[in-house]
Amino acid sequence: MSQFSFATALLSWFDVHGRHDLPWQVADDPYKVWVSEIMLQQTQVKTVLQYFERFIQRFPTVKDLGHASWDDVAPYWAGLGYYARARNLHKAAGIVARQAHFPATREAWMELPGIGPSTAGALMSLGLRQYGVIMDGNVKRVLARFFAIEDDLSKPVHERAMWQLAEQLCPTERNHDYTQAIMDLGATICTPKKPLCLYCPMQAHCKAHQQGLETELPFKKAKKPVPVKSAQVLLIQSEQQWLWQQRPNSGLWGGLWCLPIIEDPTEFTALCQSLGLKKVLQRAEITHSFTHFTWQLEAVCFEVEADQQEHLAIELSGSWLSPETVTSMGIPTAMKKLISAVNL
């Protein structure tokens, strides 16, 4: 099937069946496309829709986001996960706000924190309505199946070949519609599991379908078992407030508020002794999964008198906040689970 007919078949399908009413599909607002693209990394559209409107309402322009503090931004991302995305978006918005214009080329977009080749292509195509090529998970899946590509696409040599293929197929006319169309096809028809081949405009020419390989492709490396780690969470309560710490800007849950987490049981016991914490009120356990490990967290709850608050806040570099207050400031989902699990 030629380049022209691949694009034409895809666009004809998109005109009837594509998604045309997503809140970031605004012709003259690259900022909204940018926020959506970052939110959509590792996250499904239905989840992003819940966060996007609230985020844009609070930060309606790139200038608003760029001039805000991280403490203002964090609550509007809390629960979406992969917080480095939000930190990079915030940092990059600050750069664009100072420059007073959006990048005009793919290369210029890629100079900003958190923007790789595919996101830059999406911003050129969907954001600026200029020529751009993307290579997200949806595109990889559609092309790997259409051409029955059995290579391991995590290897750079095969990924480069896939980029070349994507560039050959990508039209200059209606480029932004084509970009949205190939994403929509992957998200709604050519899905990772149980693809709906019966409704696919590419079915008659799809080599994977002809060979019965739809569910085998793209090639997946055998997943390693995810390690399980355990840790204890120090929950100190005083007068309906808990002692919270703000995590370092880099690393897991960067910049978010969190109860102290200690992975070494001996260290946890020593810390409790040094702080004079003796009477355990209760214990509560939760499990929280990340992509690279699962955390089994045990909250150990202590209560202290009001006259100990200042000393403990200094010792743990923390702040006394009610669970309701800290939730509104932005906390990880695991901390929300702990709040629900603890009955104080």
C-alpha positions as CSV (number, residue, x, y, z in Angstrom):
1,M,0.0,0.0,0.0
2,S,1.5,3.4,-1.0
3,Q,2.2,6.3,1.3
4,F,-0.7,8.3,-0.2
5,S,-3.3,5.6,0.3
6,F,-2.2,4.8,3.9
7,A,-2.7,8.5,4.8
8,T,-5.9,8.8,2.8
9,A,-7.5,5.7,4.3
10,L,-6.5,6.9,7.8
11,L,-7.9,10.4,7.3
12,S,-11.1,9.1,5.8
13,W,-11.6,7.0,8.9
14,F,-10.7,9.9,11.2
15,D,-13.2,12.2,9.6
16,V,-16.0,9.9,10.6
17,H,-14.7,8.0,13.7
18,G,-11.8,10.1,15.1
19,R,-11.9,12.2,18.3
20,H,-12.6,15.8,17.5
21,D,-13.8,17.3,20.8
22,L,-10.9,16.8,23.2
23,P,-10.4,20.0,25.2
24,W,-6.9,20.5,23.9
25,Q,-7.9,20.3,20.3
26,V,-7.7,24.1,20.0
27,A,-6.3,25.4,16.7
28,D,-4.6,28.5,18.1
29,D,-3.4,27.3,21.5
30,P,-0.1,25.4,21.5
31,Y,0.0,25.7,25.3
32,K,-3.0,23.5,25.8
33,V,-1.6,20.9,23.4
34,W,1.7,21.0,25.3
35,V,0.0,20.4,28.7
36,S,-2.0,17.6,27.2
37,E,1.0,15.9,25.6
38,I,2.9,15.9,28.8
39,M,-0.1,14.6,30.8
40,L,-0.7,11.9,28.2
41,Q,2.8,10.4,28.6
42,Q,2.2,7.1,30.4
43,T,-1.4,8.1,31.1
44,Q,-4.7,7.3,29.3
45,V,-7.0,10.0,27.9
46,K,-9.9,9.3,30.3
47,T,-7.6,9.9,33.3
48,V,-6.1,13.0,31.8
49,L,-9.5,14.5,31.1
50,Q,-10.1,14.6,34.9
51,Y,-7.0,16.7,35.5
52,F,-6.6,18.8,32.3
53,E,-9.6,21.1,32.8
54,R,-8.7,21.9,36.4
55,F,-5.0,22.5,35.5
56,I,-5.9,24.9,32.6
57,Q,-8.5,26.7,34.8
58,R,-5.8,27.4,37.3
59,F,-3.0,28.1,34.8
60,P,-4.8,29.3,31.7
61,T,-1.6,30.5,29.8
62,V,2.0,29.5,29.6
63,K,2.8,32.8,31.4
64,D,0.6,31.9,34.3
65,L,2.3,28.5,34.7
66,G,5.8,29.9,34.1
67,H,5.4,32.5,36.8
68,A,3.7,30.2,39.4
69,S,5.7,28.5,42.2
70,W,6.1,24.8,42.3
71,D,4.1,24.7,45.5
72,D,1.2,26.2,43.5
73,V,1.6,23.7,40.7
74,A,2.0,20.5,42.7
75,P,-1.6,20.1,43.9
76,Y,-2.9,20.3,40.4
77,W,-0.7,17.3,39.4
78,A,-1.0,15.2,42.5
79,G,-2.4,11.8,41.7
80,L,-1.3,11.8,38.1
81,G,2.1,10.2,38.9
82,Y,5.4,10.5,37.1
83,Y,6.0,13.9,38.8
84,A,9.2,14.6,36.9
85,R,6.9,15.4,34.0
86,A,5.2,18.2,35.9
87,R,8.5,19.6,37.2
88,N,9.9,19.7,33.6
89,L,6.7,21.2,32.3
90,H,6.8,23.9,35.0
91,K,10.5,24.6,34.3
92,A,10.0,24.7,30.6
93,A,7.0,27.0,30.9
94,G,9.2,29.4,32.9
95,I,11.7,29.5,30.0
96,V,9.0,30.1,27.4
97,A,7.3,32.8,29.5
98,R,10.7,34.6,29.7
99,Q,11.2,34.3,25.9
100,A,7.7,35.5,25.4
101,H,7.1,33.1,22.4
102,F,6.7,29.4,21.8
103,P,9.5,27.5,20.0
104,A,9.1,27.6,16.2
105,T,11.1,24.4,15.3
106,R,11.2,20.8,16.4
107,E,14.8,21.3,17.5
108,A,13.9,24.4,19.6
109,W,11.1,22.4,21.4
110,M,13.6,19.6,22.1
111,E,15.9,22.1,23.9
112,L,13.2,22.5,26.6
113,P,13.2,20.2,29.7
114,G,11.1,17.0,29.3
115,I,10.5,17.3,25.5
116,G,11.8,14.5,23.4
117,P,11.5,13.9,19.6
118,S,7.9,12.6,19.6
119,T,6.5,15.3,21.9
120,A,8.3,17.9,19.8
121,G,6.7,16.4,16.7
122,A,3.3,16.5,18.3
123,L,3.8,20.2,19.3
124,M,4.8,21.1,15.8
125,S,1.9,19.3,14.3
126,L,-1.0,19.6,16.8
127,G,0.2,22.8,18.6
128,L,1.5,24.9,15.7
129,R,-0.3,23.2,12.8
130,Q,3.0,22.8,11.0
131,Y,4.7,19.6,9.7
132,G,5.5,17.2,12.5
133,V,6.0,13.5,13.0
134,I,5.3,11.5,16.2
135,M,6.4,8.1,17.5
136,D,4.3,7.4,20.6
137,G,3.2,3.9,21.7
138,N,0.1,4.1,19.5
139,V,2.1,4.8,16.3
140,K,4.6,2.1,17.1
141,R,1.8,-0.4,17.5
142,V,-0.1,0.6,14.4
143,L,3.0,0.5,12.2
144,A,4.4,-2.6,13.7
145,R,1.2,-4.5,13.0
146,F,0.5,-2.9,9.6
147,F,3.9,-3.9,8.3
148,A,4.3,-7.1,10.5
149,I,7.5,-5.8,12.1
150,E,8.8,-8.4,14.5
151,D,11.9,-6.5,15.6
152,D,12.5,-5.5,19.2
153,L,11.6,-1.8,19.0
154,S,13.4,-0.9,22.2
155,K,16.7,-1.3,20.4
156,P,17.9,2.0,18.8
157,V,18.6,0.5,15.4
158,H,15.0,-0.7,15.0
159,E,13.5,2.5,16.5
160,R,15.4,4.5,13.9
161,A,14.0,2.4,11.2
162,M,10.5,2.9,12.6
163,W,11.0,6.7,12.6
164,Q,12.0,6.5,8.9
165,L,8.8,4.6,8.2
166,A,6.7,7.1,10.1
167,E,8.3,10.0,8.2
168,Q,7.7,8.3,4.8
169,L,4.0,7.8,5.6
170,C,3.3,11.2,7.3
171,P,1.7,13.7,4.8
172,T,2.3,17.4,4.7
173,E,-1.3,18.2,3.9
174,R,-3.7,17.8,6.9
175,N,-0.6,16.9,8.9
176,H,-2.3,17.7,12.3
177,D,-5.3,15.6,11.4
178,Y,-3.1,12.7,10.4
179,T,-1.2,13.0,13.7
180,Q,-4.4,12.9,15.7
181,A,-5.8,10.1,13.5
182,I,-2.9,7.7,13.9
183,M,-3.0,8.2,17.7
184,D,-6.8,7.7,17.7
185,L,-6.6,4.5,15.7
186,G,-4.0,3.1,18.1
187,A,-6.0,4.2,21.2
188,T,-9.5,3.1,20.0
189,I,-9.1,0.3,17.4
190,C,-5.5,-1.0,17.2
191,T,-5.4,-1.4,21.0
192,P,-2.7,-3.3,22.9
193,K,-5.1,-6.2,23.8
194,K,-8.0,-7.4,21.7
195,P,-7.6,-5.0,18.7
196,L,-10.9,-4.3,16.9
197,C,-9.7,-5.4,13.5
198,L,-13.2,-5.7,12.1
199,Y,-13.6,-1.8,12.3
200,C,-10.1,-0.9,11.2
201,P,-9.6,1.0,7.9
202,M,-6.3,-0.8,7.4
203,Q,-7.5,-4.3,7.9
204,A,-7.4,-5.4,4.2
205,H,-3.7,-4.4,3.9
206,C,-2.5,-5.1,7.5
207,K,0.2,-7.8,7.3
208,A,-0.2,-8.8,11.0
209,H,-3.9,-9.3,10.4
210,Q,-3.2,-11.4,7.3
211,Q,-0.7,-13.5,9.3
212,G,-2.8,-13.7,12.5
213,L,-0.1,-11.8,14.5
214,E,-2.2,-8.9,15.7
215,T,-1.9,-9.8,19.4
216,E,1.8,-10.8,19.1
217,L,3.0,-7.4,17.8
218,P,4.7,-5.2,18.5
219,F,7.4,-7.4,20.0
220,K,7.4,-7.4,23.8
221,K,10.3,-8.4,25.9
222,A,9.5,-10.7,28.7
223,K,8.7,-8.6,31.7
224,K,11.0,-9.0,34.7
225,P,9.1,-9.6,37.9
226,V,8.7,-6.3,39.7
227,P,10.6,-6.2,43.0
228,V,8.6,-5.7,46.2
229,K,10.1,-3.3,48.8
230,S,8.9,-2.7,52.3
231,A,9.2,0.4,54.4
232,Q,7.8,2.0,57.5
233,V,6.0,5.3,57.6
234,L,6.2,7.5,60.7
235,L,2.9,9.0,61.5
236,I,3.0,11.4,64.5
237,Q,-0.3,13.0,65.5
238,S,-0.9,15.9,67.8
239,E,-4.2,17.8,68.1
240,Q,-5.6,16.5,64.8
241,Q,-2.5,17.4,62.9
242,W,0.2,15.1,61.5
243,L,3.9,15.8,61.0
244,W,4.6,16.1,57.2
245,Q,7.8,16.6,55.3
246,Q,8.3,18.1,51.8
247,R,10.3,15.7,49.7
248,P,13.5,16.8,47.9
249,N,12.8,18.3,44.4
250,S,14.6,15.5,42.6
251,G,13.7,11.8,42.9
252,L,10.5,10.0,43.8
253,W,7.5,12.3,44.5
254,G,9.8,15.3,44.0
255,G,8.6,18.4,45.9
256,L,5.4,16.7,47.2
257,W,4.4,16.5,50.9
258,C,4.8,13.1,52.4
259,L,5.0,11.4,55.8
260,P,8.5,10.3,56.7
261,I,9.4,7.0,55.1
262,I,12.2,4.8,56.5
263,E,13.2,1.6,54.6
264,D,15.5,0.2,57.3
265,P,13.6,-1.3,60.3
266,T,16.6,-0.8,62.6
267,E,16.9,2.8,61.5
268,F,13.2,3.3,62.1
269,T,13.4,1.9,65.7
270,A,16.4,4.1,66.4
271,L,14.7,7.2,65.1
272,C,11.6,6.6,67.2
273,Q,13.8,6.1,70.3
274,S,15.8,9.3,69.6
275,L,12.5,11.3,69.2
276,G,11.1,9.8,72.4
277,L,8.2,8.1,70.7
278,K,7.0,5.1,72.7
279,K,3.3,4.4,72.7
280,V,2.1,3.0,69.3
281,L,-1.6,4.0,68.8
282,Q,-2.1,1.8,65.8
283,R,-0.6,0.3,62.7
284,A,-2.0,0.4,59.1
285,E,-0.7,-1.2,55.9
286,I,-1.1,-0.3,52.3
287,T,0.5,-1.5,49.0
288,H,1.3,0.9,46.2
289,S,2.6,-0.1,42.8
290,F,5.0,1.9,40.6
291,T,6.2,0.8,37.2
292,H,9.6,-0.4,38.5
293,F,8.7,-1.7,42.0
294,T,5.9,-2.3,44.5
295,W,6.0,-0.7,47.9
296,Q,4.5,-2.3,51.0
297,L,4.2,0.5,53.5
298,E,3.4,0.1,57.2
299,A,2.2,3.3,59.0
300,V,3.2,3.3,62.6
301,C,1.1,5.9,64.5
302,F,2.2,7.8,67.6
303,E,0.5,10.6,69.5
304,V,2.4,13.4,71.2
305,E,1.5,16.3,73.4
306,A,1.2,19.9,72.0
307,D,4.4,21.0,73.8
308,Q,6.4,18.5,71.8
309,Q,5.3,19.9,68.4
310,E,8.0,22.5,67.9
311,H,10.9,20.2,68.9
312,L,9.7,17.3,66.6
313,A,9.1,19.7,63.7
314,I,12.7,20.9,64.0
315,E,14.2,17.4,64.4
316,L,12.3,16.1,61.3
317,S,12.4,19.3,59.3
318,G,8.6,19.0,59.0
319,S,5.4,20.9,59.3
320,W,2.3,20.2,61.3
321,L,-0.7,20.0,59.0
322,S,-4.1,18.4,59.1
323,P,-4.7,15.5,56.5
324,E,-7.3,17.8,54.8
325,T,-4.9,20.7,54.4
326,V,-2.0,18.6,53.1
327,T,-4.3,16.8,50.6
328,S,-5.2,20.2,49.1
329,M,-1.5,21.0,48.8
330,G,-0.7,18.0,46.7
331,I,0.3,14.6,48.0
332,P,1.1,11.2,46.3
333,T,-1.7,8.7,45.8
334,A,0.1,6.4,48.3
335,M,-0.3,9.0,51.0
336,K,-4.0,9.4,50.2
337,K,-4.3,5.6,50.6
338,L,-2.6,5.8,54.0
339,I,-4.9,8.6,55.2
340,S,-7.9,6.4,54.3
341,A,-6.3,3.3,56.0
342,V,-5.5,5.1,59.3
343,N,-8.4,5.6,61.7
344,L,-7.3,8.4,64.0
